Amino acid sequence: QVQLVESGGGLVQPGGSLRLSCAASGFTFSSYVMIWVRQAPGKGLEWVSDINSGGGSTAYADSVKGRFTISRDNTKNTLHLQMNSLKPEDTAVYYCVRAAGDWGQGTQVTVSS
């Protein structure tokens, strides 16, 4: 079955960096657009970024543009989100999503001094 397992979250100070990873299995990873979505405490879901199946096309929410970088390694079935210059408003649970509608369990990112 489809599995998406996020890792790499944690507590970081403002201005710091984190790299999230998503290990995918149970499907042909290289055939799907992959997406990062986040949910801040008490708020709705927010699309963060997506990447096409080959990795050559990416898109970002305005709130993270220039600070976050999405990438994928189709040889390792892994999706990444490099997050730099983190702000307190980036605090959220980050989810890895397959475009067909499958979600990981999420990883908590907390940006606080």
Secondary structure, DSSP 8 states (H G I E B T S, - for coil): --EEEEE--EEE-TT--EEEEEEEESS-GGGS-EEEEEE-TTS-EEEEEEE-TTSS-EEE-TTTTTTEEEEEETTTTEEEEEE-S--GGG-EEEEEEETTS-B---EEEEE--
